[in-house]
Amino acid sequence: MFEETPEFSAVTTLDGQQIDYYDSEIKKLIPKQDWMKDYASKDLWKADTEIRENVQQIYKNNIPRLMQRFNQTHGVHTYQRMYGCDWDDETGVSRGFDEYSYDGERFISLDLKENRYTASVPQAIPTVMKWNKDREQLVYLKRYYRYECVYWLKELLHFSKASSEKTVKVPESTGRSLTKPAVNDNKSDGQPP
């Protein structure tokens, strides 16, 4: 039997393993690792679920605008955002990334070295120009990917390791949200990505 794909889904991964899941059908954040169940308080899960609900609505509003930019009037299309950071625990080197794709092709990328967005296709140029004018947001994102994202990565690694070793009680959550909206995830400004 054919299983329908949800209109929106969000996944968090850590070292290649899925640690949580949300989609537009179930409308709640589901921990995918036992240690995540211990880590997250009910308030934290509620806050992170609300963030995903808001992002779901923003992305839903953006798809028709993207279709117009690509001169498409109907059909099934995908809009994907992948963001996060990598951290090498031996060298201490970290790298942030923020990429948008449309129908499987890269659309927009954040270049953290140059502190600006780049367009991979002509249809992305208006958005890139607009986002690059918001210097305050770009400075925030550079700081977020260099510090905040790495902080959360280290914290989640700590909880995961403590849980797997079972010799250390998993510490309580700080109560802070695991997900922090970045560019245009907290508002719909009528400008498609």
C-alpha positions as CSV (number, residue, x, y, z in Angstrom):
1,M,0.0,0.0,0.0
2,F,1.3,3.5,-0.9
3,E,2.1,5.6,2.1
4,E,1.5,9.3,1.6
5,T,4.5,11.7,2.2
6,P,3.6,14.4,4.7
7,E,3.5,18.0,3.3
8,F,6.2,19.1,5.8
9,S,8.8,17.2,7.8
10,A,11.8,18.2,10.0
11,V,14.5,15.9,11.2
12,T,17.4,16.5,13.6
13,T,20.5,14.3,13.2
14,L,23.6,13.9,15.4
15,D,26.6,12.0,14.0
16,G,24.4,10.6,11.2
17,Q,21.7,9.3,13.6
18,Q,18.2,10.8,13.7
19,I,17.5,12.1,17.2
20,D,14.0,13.7,16.6
21,Y,11.3,13.9,14.0
22,Y,8.3,16.2,13.2
23,D,5.8,16.2,10.4
24,S,2.6,17.9,9.3
25,E,0.5,14.8,9.9
26,I,1.5,13.9,13.4
27,K,2.0,17.6,14.5
28,K,4.3,16.8,17.4
29,L,8.0,16.4,18.0
30,I,9.0,12.7,18.5
31,P,12.3,11.8,20.1
32,K,14.1,9.0,18.1
33,Q,16.7,8.1,20.7
34,D,16.0,6.9,24.2
35,W,18.5,9.5,25.6
36,M,16.5,12.3,23.9
37,K,13.5,11.3,25.9
38,D,15.5,11.7,29.1
39,Y,17.1,14.9,27.9
40,A,14.2,17.0,26.9
41,S,11.6,18.3,29.3
42,K,8.0,18.6,28.3
43,D,8.3,22.4,28.1
44,L,11.3,22.0,25.8
45,W,9.5,19.6,23.5
46,K,6.5,21.9,23.4
47,A,8.6,24.9,22.5
48,D,10.5,23.0,19.8
49,T,7.2,21.6,18.4
50,E,5.8,25.2,18.1
51,I,9.0,26.3,16.3
52,R,8.5,23.5,13.7
53,E,4.8,24.4,13.4
54,N,5.7,28.0,12.6
55,V,8.4,27.0,10.1
56,Q,5.9,24.6,8.5
57,Q,3.5,27.5,7.8
58,I,6.3,29.8,6.4
59,Y,7.5,27.1,4.0
60,K,4.0,26.3,2.9
61,N,3.5,30.0,2.1
62,N,6.8,30.1,0.1
63,I,6.2,27.1,-2.2
64,P,3.7,28.9,-4.5
65,R,6.1,31.9,-4.8
66,L,8.9,29.6,-5.7
67,M,6.8,27.9,-8.3
68,Q,6.1,31.3,-9.8
69,R,9.8,32.1,-10.0
70,F,10.4,28.8,-11.9
71,N,7.3,29.4,-14.1
72,Q,5.5,26.3,-12.7
73,T,1.8,26.3,-12.1
74,H,1.2,22.8,-10.7
75,G,2.8,19.5,-9.7
76,V,4.6,18.2,-6.7
77,H,7.7,20.1,-5.7
78,T,10.2,20.0,-2.8
79,Y,11.7,22.8,-0.8
80,Q,14.4,21.8,1.6
81,R,16.6,23.6,4.1
82,M,19.6,22.0,5.7
83,Y,21.5,23.8,8.4
84,G,23.7,23.1,11.3
85,C,27.4,22.6,12.1
86,D,30.2,20.2,12.1
87,W,32.8,20.1,14.9
88,D,36.1,18.1,15.0
89,D,36.6,17.2,18.7
90,E,40.3,16.5,18.0
91,T,41.2,19.8,16.3
92,G,38.4,22.0,17.7
93,V,37.7,23.2,14.1
94,S,34.0,23.8,13.4
95,R,32.1,24.7,10.3
96,G,28.5,26.0,10.0
97,F,26.3,25.5,7.0
98,D,22.9,26.8,5.8
99,E,21.6,25.6,2.4
100,Y,18.3,25.8,0.6
101,S,17.2,23.5,-2.2
102,Y,14.3,23.4,-4.6
103,D,13.3,20.2,-6.3
104,G,16.6,18.6,-5.3
105,E,18.9,21.4,-6.7
106,R,20.8,23.8,-4.5
107,F,19.1,27.2,-4.6
108,I,20.8,29.4,-2.0
109,S,23.8,28.9,0.3
110,L,25.2,30.9,3.2
111,D,29.0,31.5,2.7
112,L,30.1,32.1,6.3
113,K,33.7,33.0,5.3
114,E,32.4,35.9,3.1
115,N,29.4,36.4,5.4
116,R,26.9,36.5,2.6
117,Y,24.4,34.4,0.8
118,T,25.1,33.1,-2.7
119,A,22.6,32.2,-5.4
120,S,23.0,28.9,-7.3
121,V,20.3,29.7,-9.9
122,P,19.0,33.0,-11.3
123,Q,15.6,32.6,-9.6
124,A,17.4,33.0,-6.2
125,I,19.0,36.3,-7.0
126,P,16.2,38.6,-5.6
127,T,16.2,36.7,-2.3
128,V,20.0,36.7,-2.0
129,M,20.1,40.4,-2.6
130,K,17.5,41.1,0.0
131,W,19.1,38.8,2.6
132,N,22.6,40.2,2.0
133,K,21.3,43.7,2.8
134,D,20.4,42.5,6.4
135,R,23.9,42.8,7.8
136,E,22.7,42.5,11.4
137,Q,21.2,39.1,10.6
138,L,24.3,37.9,8.8
139,V,26.5,38.9,11.8
140,Y,24.0,37.0,14.1
141,L,24.2,33.9,11.8
142,K,28.0,33.9,11.8
143,R,28.0,34.1,15.6
144,Y,25.2,31.4,15.8
145,Y,27.0,28.9,13.6
146,R,30.4,29.5,15.3
147,Y,29.3,29.4,18.9
148,E,25.6,28.6,19.6
149,C,25.4,25.7,17.2
150,V,28.7,24.2,18.4
151,Y,27.5,24.6,22.0
152,W,24.4,22.5,21.2
153,L,26.3,20.0,19.3
154,K,28.7,19.5,22.2
155,E,25.8,19.3,24.7
156,L,23.9,16.7,22.7
157,L,27.1,14.7,22.2
158,H,27.6,14.8,26.0
159,F,24.1,13.5,26.7
160,S,24.3,10.9,24.0
161,K,27.6,9.6,25.4
162,A,26.5,9.7,29.0
163,S,23.4,7.7,28.1
164,S,25.3,5.1,26.1
165,E,27.9,4.6,28.9
166,K,25.2,4.2,31.5
167,T,27.8,5.0,34.1
168,V,26.8,8.6,34.3
169,K,23.3,9.8,35.0
170,V,22.1,11.9,32.1
171,P,22.1,15.5,33.4
172,E,18.9,17.5,33.3
173,S,18.2,19.8,30.3
174,T,19.1,23.4,30.5
175,G,15.6,24.1,29.3
176,R,16.8,26.0,26.3
177,S,15.4,25.3,22.9
178,L,17.4,22.9,20.7
179,T,16.2,24.7,17.6
180,K,16.7,28.4,17.0
181,P,15.1,29.9,13.9
182,A,17.5,31.5,11.6
183,V,17.0,33.7,8.5
184,N,13.3,34.2,7.8
185,D,12.2,31.2,9.9
186,N,10.6,33.5,12.4
187,K,8.5,35.6,10.0
188,S,6.9,35.5,6.6
189,D,7.8,38.7,4.8
190,G,6.2,37.9,1.5
191,Q,9.6,37.4,-0.1
192,P,10.1,33.8,-1.2
193,P,13.5,32.3,-0.5
